[in-house]
Amino acid sequence: MTEVLIISDSTPWADGNVNGKNVHLGFLDIVPTKTAGGYKIANHLRNNGFTCKVIDNFSYLLYNDARAFIEKVTSYITEETFLIGFSCTFFYPTPKIEKAIKVFIASAKKKNKNVKFVAGGNSSNTKLFYENFQLDYRIDGLAENSILELCSNLKNKTETKPIYIDLPAHGYNFHEAAPAFSHEDIILPNEVLPIEISRGCRFKCKFCSFFLLGRDPKADKYIRSRYSLAKEFENNYKNFGTTDYIFVCDTFNESIDKLKVVKQAIDDVGIKLNFGCYNRIDLLYHHREQVDLLLEMGIKSVFMGIESLYTPSAKAVGKGLTSEKVIEMLDYLDDHWGDQVLKHGNFIIGLPYDTEETIEKWMKLILDGTVKLDSIQINALLMGRATDRVWSSEFERNPEVYGYEIYQDNNNIYQWKSPTMTSYDAVRIQSYWQDKIDQELDNKIDPFVAIGMKNLGYSYDEIFKIIRKAVYNDKMLQDDIVNRIKNWRGRWENAFYEKI
């Protein structure tokens, strides 16, 4: 008996395609890695007395054989099934998959006319899912409280509201959260898994629309305990053999005390772990004891939101270092981590004080090797109107304070302009420099995709060699990666049909 089905879509299975020409870019998400939200909610429901199944990689399975897949999944829908939920944060269906989802919804309703549907997640995509597929309910934010209320009401046939908005899940005991993954879930042996160590961020970058910004870095209710983390590490190792992780904290290195707690939890379990994480480079600069501690803990890749190497622009959005200090710190990391850790830098075009001239100046520092990074991603600043969104940034709430004007174009798409640039300029400049960096530096895959390559059977030595060598013209390497991805997908699909 299954009361609740959770539909998830771990990256990067969106349309089922794999081809060699994408391999060298990496930002196109070709390597399989799981997302945690749907699994976490499913296990939370199980721990509170509901029966629940997770159907992951939904788009890929639909893409391969929609009819067979829909027949298989709907065979588990019975009179006792009262809710089917879509985990939407990273679920971006193509037009073909959208049509198949509509067929799935119709088939599920045919099997049980009373079954209800909910969209949930931590992005504006949740609202789009809710509206596009005409679902019954929507949950915005962290869903531990909302999903229990909704499921209890539906099971007890009690009237319930259509939209739940509880962004931080007030009152939920995250400090002692249970493991996200269960032996009931389909996890392959030694699979790389995401783990949520903290929620929110102590900083308030002006472009960021995440919630729980500016929270106290010592707020225990938003940081997992040593016991809770050790329990999850142990659970995943015993059930799946997992020793490689993606730490999904907004800022993993927000305090040395937090890093020490995680280190103690790893030591308690007594196994060697490896991980990728998001770090603030200014915290590494001001607290250099973190550098050696992170290496000792098992860091293999780090994602750093540097955003700009033009100091006035960086300062305007809440980044704490001058460009000279950023470069100094990258040199320091290079000296202390050597080739043991992959370093990724993220940048944004269109920040206050940006001009084509200021951008060109620091882009040349990247191209000539002054900025020591293994991979680089350039983004154009995107904004909408705060009144149209559950999540909004400081820029979106008060654009005029920062010199922006936000408006809708003839296609009802939000655009912006500032005294020095427009959103169209930002997209053009971003495209030019990203292409140039990709070509001249043989720019490759970001650090989380690199961790995901462990799923393909590569060792870290092999991964680092792949990322640090030219692959544009290495057809044998491209073919090997593609074949390993296809093999992984085949193994996962077989495990899915066998277990479900």
GIBEL-V393728 format. One record per residue. N is the residue number from 1. RES is the residue in one letter. PHI is phi in degrees with one decimal (none if undefined). NEAR is the number of other C-alpha atoms within 8 Angstrom. D_CENTER is the distance of its C-alpha to the mean C-alpha in whole Angstrom. Layout:
n & res & phi & near & d_center
N & RES & PHI & NEAR & D_CENTER
N & RES & PHI & NEAR & D_CENTER
This chain:
n & res & phi & near & d_center
1 & M & none & 7 & 32
2 & T & -122.7 & 12 & 28
3 & E & -85.7 & 11 & 28
4 & V & -132.6 & 13 & 24
5 & L & -108.9 & 13 & 22
6 & I & -109.8 & 15 & 18
7 & I & -98.8 & 13 & 17
8 & S & -125.1 & 14 & 13
9 & D & -145.5 & 14 & 12
10 & S & -59.1 & 13 & 10
11 & T & -71.8 & 13 & 9
12 & P & -119.2 & 9 & 11
13 & W & -106.2 & 13 & 14
14 & A & -54.2 & 12 & 14
15 & D & -129.0 & 10 & 18
16 & G & 79.0 & 9 & 19
17 & N & -86.6 & 5 & 20
18 & V & -140.7 & 9 & 20
19 & N & -149.2 & 7 & 23
20 & G & -59.1 & 9 & 24
21 & K & -67.2 & 6 & 24
22 & N & -90.4 & 10 & 20
23 & V & -60.1 & 11 & 20
24 & H & -78.0 & 12 & 20
25 & L & -85.9 & 10 & 18
26 & G & 80.4 & 12 & 15
27 & F & -70.3 & 8 & 12
28 & L & -86.9 & 6 & 14
29 & D & 57.4 & 9 & 11
30 & I & -99.0 & 13 & 14
31 & V & -101.6 & 10 & 13
32 & P & -71.6 & 14 & 12
33 & T & -141.5 & 12 & 10
34 & K & -83.2 & 9 & 9
35 & T & -103.8 & 11 & 7
36 & A & -97.8 & 10 & 9
37 & G & -55.2 & 8 & 10
38 & G & -62.0 & 13 & 13
39 & Y & -66.1 & 12 & 14
40 & K & -63.2 & 11 & 14
41 & I & -67.8 & 12 & 16
42 & A & -60.1 & 12 & 18
43 & N & -69.3 & 13 & 19
44 & H & -63.1 & 11 & 20
45 & L & -65.4 & 13 & 22
46 & R & -59.4 & 10 & 24
47 & N & -67.5 & 7 & 25
48 & N & -111.8 & 6 & 26
49 & G & 95.1 & 6 & 29
50 & F & -98.0 & 9 & 27
51 & T & -93.3 & 10 & 27
52 & C & -151.2 & 13 & 23
53 & K & -122.8 & 11 & 22
54 & V & -106.1 & 12 & 18
55 & I & -107.7 & 9 & 18
56 & D & -98.0 & 8 & 15
57 & N & 52.5 & 11 & 15
58 & F & -58.5 & 10 & 17
59 & S & -62.8 & 13 & 17
60 & Y & -61.7 & 11 & 18
61 & L & -68.0 & 11 & 21
62 & L & -64.7 & 13 & 22
63 & Y & -62.8 & 10 & 22
64 & N & -68.5 & 7 & 24
65 & D & -159.1 & 8 & 27
66 & A & -59.4 & 10 & 26
67 & R & -62.7 & 7 & 30
68 & A & -63.6 & 7 & 30
69 & F & -65.3 & 10 & 26
70 & I & -62.6 & 11 & 27
71 & E & -61.8 & 8 & 30
72 & K & -66.5 & 8 & 29
73 & V & -67.9 & 8 & 26
74 & T & -69.1 & 10 & 29
75 & S & -65.5 & 7 & 31
76 & Y & -94.7 & 8 & 29
77 & I & -88.7 & 12 & 30
78 & T & -123.8 & 10 & 33
79 & E & -63.8 & 6 & 35
80 & E & -79.8 & 8 & 33
81 & T & -75.8 & 14 & 29
82 & F & -114.6 & 12 & 29
83 & L & -150.3 & 13 & 25
84 & I & -122.7 & 13 & 23
85 & G & -113.2 & 12 & 19
86 & F & -103.8 & 12 & 16
87 & S & -84.7 & 15 & 13
88 & C & -102.5 & 15 & 12
89 & T & -54.2 & 11 & 8
90 & F & -118.8 & 9 & 7
91 & F & -104.4 & 11 & 11
92 & Y & -123.1 & 7 & 13
93 & P & -70.4 & 10 & 16
94 & T & -73.8 & 8 & 19
95 & P & -54.7 & 6 & 22
96 & K & -64.3 & 7 & 23
97 & I & -70.1 & 12 & 21
98 & E & -57.0 & 9 & 22
99 & K & -62.8 & 8 & 25
100 & A & -67.1 & 10 & 24
101 & I & -62.9 & 8 & 22
102 & K & -63.5 & 9 & 26
103 & V & -65.2 & 8 & 28
104 & F & -60.6 & 9 & 26
105 & I & -60.8 & 8 & 26
106 & A & -63.6 & 8 & 30
107 & S & -65.9 & 10 & 30
108 & A & -64.6 & 12 & 29
109 & K & -68.3 & 10 & 31
110 & K & -66.2 & 7 & 34
111 & K & -73.9 & 9 & 34
112 & N & -146.4 & 11 & 33
113 & K & -65.3 & 7 & 34
114 & N & -95.6 & 6 & 33
115 & V & -66.0 & 11 & 30
116 & K & -110.9 & 10 & 27
117 & F & -126.0 & 11 & 24
118 & V & -133.7 & 14 & 21
119 & A & -104.7 & 16 & 18
120 & G & -141.7 & 15 & 15
121 & G & 162.1 & 15 & 12
122 & N & -110.3 & 11 & 10
123 & S & -153.6 & 10 & 11
124 & S & -65.7 & 10 & 14
125 & N & -60.4 & 11 & 13
126 & T & -60.7 & 16 & 15
127 & K & -64.1 & 9 & 18
128 & L & -62.3 & 8 & 18
129 & F & -60.1 & 12 & 18
130 & Y & -56.6 & 14 & 21
131 & E & -80.4 & 8 & 23
132 & N & -64.0 & 6 & 23
133 & F & -102.1 & 7 & 23
134 & Q & 51.3 & 7 & 26
135 & L & -80.4 & 12 & 24
136 & D & -83.2 & 9 & 26
137 & Y & -138.4 & 13 & 24
138 & R & -141.7 & 14 & 20
139 & I & -122.6 & 16 & 18
140 & D & -101.3 & 16 & 17
141 & G & 104.1 & 13 & 15
142 & L & -72.0 & 11 & 14
143 & A & -102.4 & 14 & 17
144 & E & -55.7 & 10 & 19
145 & N & -75.6 & 10 & 22
146 & S & -62.9 & 11 & 22
147 & I & -67.9 & 11 & 21
148 & L & -67.1 & 9 & 24
149 & E & -63.5 & 8 & 26
150 & L & -62.9 & 9 & 26
151 & C & -64.8 & 9 & 26
152 & S & -63.3 & 8 & 29
153 & N & -64.2 & 11 & 31
154 & L & -67.1 & 12 & 30
155 & K & -65.3 & 8 & 32
156 & N & -90.6 & 6 & 35
157 & K & 56.0 & 6 & 35
158 & T & -100.8 & 7 & 35
159 & E & -59.7 & 6 & 34
160 & T & -138.7 & 7 & 30
161 & K & -76.6 & 6 & 29
162 & P & -80.1 & 7 & 27
163 & I & -126.9 & 8 & 24
164 & Y & -113.3 & 10 & 22
165 & I & -127.2 & 7 & 21
166 & D & -142.8 & 12 & 20
167 & L & -54.1 & 10 & 17
168 & P & -94.6 & 8 & 17
169 & A & 55.7 & 12 & 19
170 & H & -53.6 & 6 & 22
171 & G & 89.5 & 4 & 24
172 & Y & -70.5 & 7 & 22
173 & N & -84.2 & 7 & 22
174 & F & -66.5 & 9 & 19
175 & H & -55.3 & 11 & 21
176 & E & -116.4 & 9 & 22
177 & A & -59.1 & 8 & 19
178 & A & -79.5 & 8 & 20
179 & P & -56.1 & 11 & 18
180 & A & -79.2 & 12 & 15
181 & F & -111.3 & 9 & 17
182 & S & -122.7 & 8 & 20
183 & H & -61.9 & 6 & 23
184 & E & -73.2 & 5 & 23
185 & D & -81.9 & 9 & 20
186 & I & -94.0 & 9 & 20
187 & I & -123.4 & 6 & 18
188 & L & -77.1 & 8 & 20
189 & P & -55.2 & 7 & 22
190 & N & 65.7 & 10 & 20
191 & E & -65.1 & 12 & 17
192 & V & -67.7 & 15 & 14
193 & L & -127.8 & 12 & 12
194 & P & -82.0 & 11 & 9
195 & I & -140.9 & 10 & 11
196 & E & -94.7 & 8 & 11
197 & I & -98.4 & 10 & 14
198 & S & -146.8 & 11 & 14
199 & R & -127.9 & 10 & 13
200 & G & 84.2 & 13 & 14
201 & C & -145.4 & 13 & 15
202 & R & -74.1 & 11 & 19
203 & F & -101.6 & 8 & 19
204 & K & -135.4 & 9 & 19
205 & C & -60.3 & 9 & 18
206 & K & -63.8 & 10 & 20
207 & F & -89.5 & 10 & 17
208 & C & -85.2 & 9 & 15
209 & S & -110.1 & 8 & 14
210 & F & -67.1 & 9 & 12
211 & F & -97.0 & 8 & 15
212 & L & 58.9 & 9 & 17
213 & L & -80.5 & 10 & 17
214 & G & 74.9 & 9 & 20
215 & R & -75.0 & 10 & 20
216 & D & -64.8 & 6 & 23
217 & P & -65.5 & 8 & 21
218 & K & -103.5 & 4 & 24
219 & A & -73.1 & 8 & 23
220 & D & -59.0 & 8 & 23
221 & K & -67.3 & 8 & 22
222 & Y & -110.5 & 10 & 18
223 & I & -131.8 & 12 & 18
224 & R & -63.9 & 14 & 19
225 & S & -78.9 & 10 & 22
226 & R & -57.7 & 10 & 23
227 & Y & -65.1 & 8 & 25
228 & S & -61.8 & 13 & 22
229 & L & -67.0 & 12 & 20
230 & A & -60.3 & 12 & 22
231 & K & -62.8 & 10 & 23
232 & E & -71.7 & 11 & 19
233 & F & -58.1 & 10 & 20
234 & E & -67.5 & 9 & 23
235 & N & -57.7 & 9 & 22
236 & N & -70.0 & 11 & 20
237 & Y & -71.3 & 10 & 22
238 & K & -69.5 & 8 & 25
239 & N & -83.4 & 8 & 24
240 & F & -128.8 & 11 & 21
241 & G & 75.1 & 10 & 22
242 & T & -73.2 & 13 & 19
243 & T & -130.1 & 11 & 19
244 & D & -120.1 & 13 & 16
245 & Y & -135.6 & 14 & 13
246 & I & -110.2 & 13 & 9
247 & F & -81.5 & 13 & 10
248 & V & -97.5 & 12 & 7
249 & C & -61.1 & 12 & 10
250 & D & -61.0 & 9 & 10
251 & T & -140.8 & 11 & 13
252 & F & -64.3 & 12 & 14
253 & N & -93.9 & 13 & 17
254 & E & -65.1 & 12 & 18
255 & S & -155.5 & 7 & 22
256 & I & -68.9 & 9 & 24
257 & D & -63.2 & 6 & 24
258 & K & -63.7 & 10 & 21
259 & L & -60.7 & 13 & 21
260 & K & -66.6 & 8 & 24
261 & V & -62.3 & 10 & 23
262 & V & -64.0 & 10 & 20
263 & K & -60.4 & 9 & 23
264 & Q & -63.9 & 9 & 25
265 & A & -63.7 & 12 & 23
266 & I & -63.3 & 14 & 23
267 & D & -64.4 & 8 & 26
268 & D & -60.6 & 7 & 27
269 & V & -76.9 & 9 & 26
270 & G & 77.9 & 6 & 28
271 & I & -126.8 & 7 & 25
272 & K & -82.3 & 7 & 24
273 & L & -109.7 & 10 & 20
274 & N & -127.4 & 11 & 18
275 & F & -158.3 & 13 & 14
276 & G & -116.7 & 15 & 12
277 & C & -157.1 & 15 & 11
278 & Y & -93.5 & 14 & 11
279 & N & -127.1 & 14 & 14
280 & R & -88.9 & 11 & 17
281 & I & -70.5 & 11 & 20
282 & D & -69.2 & 10 & 22
283 & L & -69.2 & 11 & 22
284 & L & -62.4 & 14 & 22
285 & Y & -65.1 & 9 & 25
286 & H & -85.0 & 6 & 27
287 & H & -130.8 & 8 & 26
288 & R & -71.0 & 9 & 27
289 & E & -64.6 & 7 & 27
290 & Q & -65.2 & 11 & 24
291 & V & -61.3 & 10 & 24
292 & D & -70.8 & 9 & 26
293 & L & -63.8 & 9 & 24
294 & L & -61.5 & 10 & 21
295 & L & -64.4 & 10 & 23
296 & E & -63.2 & 7 & 25
297 & M & -72.9 & 10 & 22
298 & G & 119.6 & 10 & 20
299 & I & -61.7 & 13 & 18
300 & K & -120.9 & 12 & 17
301 & S & -152.8 & 15 & 15
302 & V & -137.1 & 14 & 14
303 & F & -105.2 & 14 & 12
304 & M & -121.4 & 12 & 14
305 & G & -83.8 & 10 & 14
306 & I & -79.7 & 11 & 18
307 & E & 73.7 & 10 & 18
308 & S & -159.4 & 11 & 22
309 & L & -108.0 & 11 & 25
310 & Y & -103.2 & 12 & 27
311 & T & -53.8 & 10 & 28
312 & P & -58.8 & 8 & 29
313 & S & -68.7 & 13 & 26
314 & A & -62.3 & 17 & 23
315 & K & -63.7 & 11 & 26
316 & A & -64.4 & 10 & 26
317 & V & -100.7 & 11 & 22
318 & G & 106.5 & 10 & 22
319 & K & -89.5 & 10 & 21
320 & G & -94.6 & 7 & 24
321 & L & -115.5 & 11 & 25
322 & T & -71.2 & 11 & 28
323 & S & -61.8 & 10 & 27
324 & E & -62.9 & 7 & 30
325 & K & -73.1 & 9 & 28
326 & V & -60.7 & 12 & 25
327 & I & -63.6 & 11 & 27
328 & E & -59.3 & 8 & 29
329 & M & -69.9 & 11 & 26
330 & L & -64.2 & 11 & 24
331 & D & -63.2 & 9 & 28
332 & Y & -62.3 & 8 & 28
333 & L & -63.4 & 10 & 24
334 & D & -62.3 & 10 & 26
335 & D & -68.7 & 7 & 29
336 & H & -89.1 & 8 & 28
337 & W & -98.7 & 9 & 25
338 & G & 55.1 & 8 & 27
339 & D & -97.6 & 7 & 25
340 & Q & -86.2 & 6 & 23
341 & V & -134.6 & 10 & 20
342 & L & -85.1 & 12 & 18
343 & K & -114.6 & 12 & 17
344 & H & -115.7 & 15 & 15
345 & G & -118.8 & 13 & 16
346 & N & -109.2 & 13 & 14
347 & F & -135.3 & 12 & 17
348 & I & -126.2 & 11 & 18
349 & I & -101.3 & 16 & 21
350 & G & 114.7 & 12 & 23
351 & L & -74.3 & 11 & 23
352 & P & -52.8 & 11 & 26
353 & Y & 75.3 & 7 & 29
354 & D & -64.9 & 13 & 27
355 & T & -133.9 & 9 & 30
356 & E & -59.5 & 7 & 30
357 & E & -70.7 & 6 & 32
358 & T & -67.1 & 9 & 30
359 & I & -66.3 & 11 & 27
360 & E & -59.5 & 8 & 30
361 & K & -62.8 & 8 & 31
362 & W & -83.3 & 10 & 28
363 & M & -63.4 & 9 & 26
364 & K & -65.1 & 8 & 30
365 & L & -66.0 & 10 & 29
366 & I & -68.7 & 10 & 25
367 & L & -67.8 & 10 & 28
368 & D & -88.5 & 7 & 30
369 & G & 87.9 & 7 & 28
370 & T & -63.1 & 8 & 29
371 & V & -93.6 & 9 & 25
372 & K & -87.5 & 10 & 24
373 & L & -131.9 & 10 & 21
374 & D & -87.6 & 11 & 20
375 & S & -151.1 & 12 & 17
376 & I & -140.7 & 12 & 17
377 & Q & -126.6 & 9 & 15
378 & I & -108.1 & 11 & 17
379 & N & -121.7 & 10 & 16
380 & A & -89.6 & 11 & 18
381 & L & -61.7 & 11 & 18
382 & L & -116.1 & 6 & 18
383 & M & -145.6 & 10 & 19
384 & G & -129.5 & 10 & 21
385 & R & -90.5 & 11 & 23
386 & A & -59.2 & 11 & 22
387 & T & -67.5 & 5 & 25
388 & D & -97.4 & 6 & 23
389 & R & -135.7 & 9 & 20
390 & V & -71.3 & 8 & 19
391 & W & -103.4 & 10 & 16
392 & S & -149.6 & 12 & 18
393 & S & -93.7 & 12 & 18
394 & E & -61.4 & 12 & 22
395 & F & -58.1 & 11 & 22
396 & E & -73.8 & 12 & 22
397 & R & -77.2 & 9 & 24
398 & N & -135.9 & 8 & 27
399 & P & -60.6 & 12 & 27
400 & E & -65.0 & 7 & 30
401 & V & -63.1 & 6 & 30
402 & Y & -105.8 & 8 & 28
403 & G & 86.6 & 9 & 30
404 & Y & -102.2 & 12 & 28
405 & E & -124.7 & 9 & 29
406 & I & -105.2 & 12 & 27
407 & Y & -150.2 & 7 & 28
408 & Q & -103.7 & 9 & 28
409 & D & -83.8 & 8 & 29
410 & N & -64.5 & 5 & 31
411 & N & -99.8 & 5 & 29
412 & N & 62.9 & 6 & 27
413 & I & -97.0 & 7 & 24
414 & Y & -71.4 & 11 & 24
415 & Q & -127.9 & 14 & 25
416 & W & -143.5 & 11 & 26
417 & K & -143.7 & 11 & 29
418 & S & -132.1 & 10 & 30
419 & P & -61.5 & 6 & 33
420 & T & -116.3 & 8 & 32
421 & M & -165.6 & 11 & 29
422 & T & -120.8 & 11 & 28
423 & S & -62.8 & 13 & 25
424 & Y & -65.4 & 7 & 26
425 & D & -60.1 & 8 & 27
426 & A & -60.9 & 13 & 24
427 & V & -65.7 & 11 & 23
428 & R & -63.0 & 8 & 26
429 & I & -66.2 & 10 & 25
430 & Q & -58.1 & 12 & 22
431 & S & -62.4 & 8 & 23
432 & Y & -62.0 & 8 & 26
433 & W & -76.1 & 10 & 24
434 & Q & -63.3 & 10 & 21
435 & D & -61.7 & 8 & 24
436 & K & -65.0 & 8 & 26
437 & I & -65.9 & 12 & 24
438 & D & -58.8 & 11 & 22
439 & Q & -76.0 & 8 & 26
440 & E & -78.0 & 8 & 28
441 & L & -103.9 & 7 & 25
442 & D & 50.5 & 11 & 24
443 & N & -57.2 & 13 & 21
444 & K & -125.0 & 12 & 18
445 & I & -97.5 & 12 & 15
446 & D & -72.5 & 12 & 12
447 & P & -65.6 & 14 & 12
448 & F & -75.7 & 10 & 9
449 & V & -63.4 & 14 & 11
450 & A & -60.9 & 11 & 14
451 & I & -60.4 & 15 & 13
452 & G & -60.5 & 12 & 12
453 & M & -64.7 & 12 & 16
454 & K & -61.5 & 14 & 17
455 & N & -63.0 & 12 & 17
456 & L & -89.2 & 10 & 19
457 & G & 94.4 & 7 & 22
458 & Y & -80.5 & 9 & 22
459 & S & -81.4 & 7 & 23
460 & Y & -65.2 & 7 & 21
461 & D & -59.3 & 6 & 25
462 & E & -67.0 & 8 & 24
463 & I & -61.9 & 12 & 21
464 & F & -64.0 & 10 & 22
465 & K & -65.8 & 8 & 25
466 & I & -62.2 & 9 & 23
467 & I & -73.0 & 10 & 21
468 & R & -98.7 & 7 & 24
469 & K & -121.1 & 6 & 26
470 & A & -72.7 & 9 & 27
471 & V & -122.4 & 11 & 25
472 & Y & -57.1 & 7 & 26
473 & N & -110.4 & 5 & 30
474 & D & -93.3 & 8 & 29
475 & K & -65.0 & 9 & 29
476 & M & -63.2 & 6 & 30
477 & L & -65.7 & 8 & 27
478 & Q & -58.8 & 13 & 25
479 & D & -63.2 & 9 & 27
480 & D & -64.4 & 8 & 26
481 & I & -62.3 & 10 & 22
482 & V & -60.5 & 12 & 22
483 & N & -64.7 & 8 & 25
484 & R & -68.1 & 10 & 23
485 & I & -64.1 & 13 & 20
486 & K & -62.5 & 9 & 22
487 & N & -63.2 & 8 & 24
488 & W & -60.9 & 10 & 20
489 & R & -63.3 & 8 & 20
490 & G & -63.2 & 8 & 24
491 & R & -62.5 & 8 & 23
492 & W & -67.0 & 10 & 20
493 & E & -62.2 & 9 & 22
494 & N & -61.5 & 8 & 26
495 & A & -62.7 & 10 & 24
496 & F & -61.9 & 9 & 23
497 & Y & -68.7 & 7 & 26
498 & E & -69.4 & 6 & 28
499 & K & -81.5 & 6 & 26
500 & I & -72.5 & 4 & 26
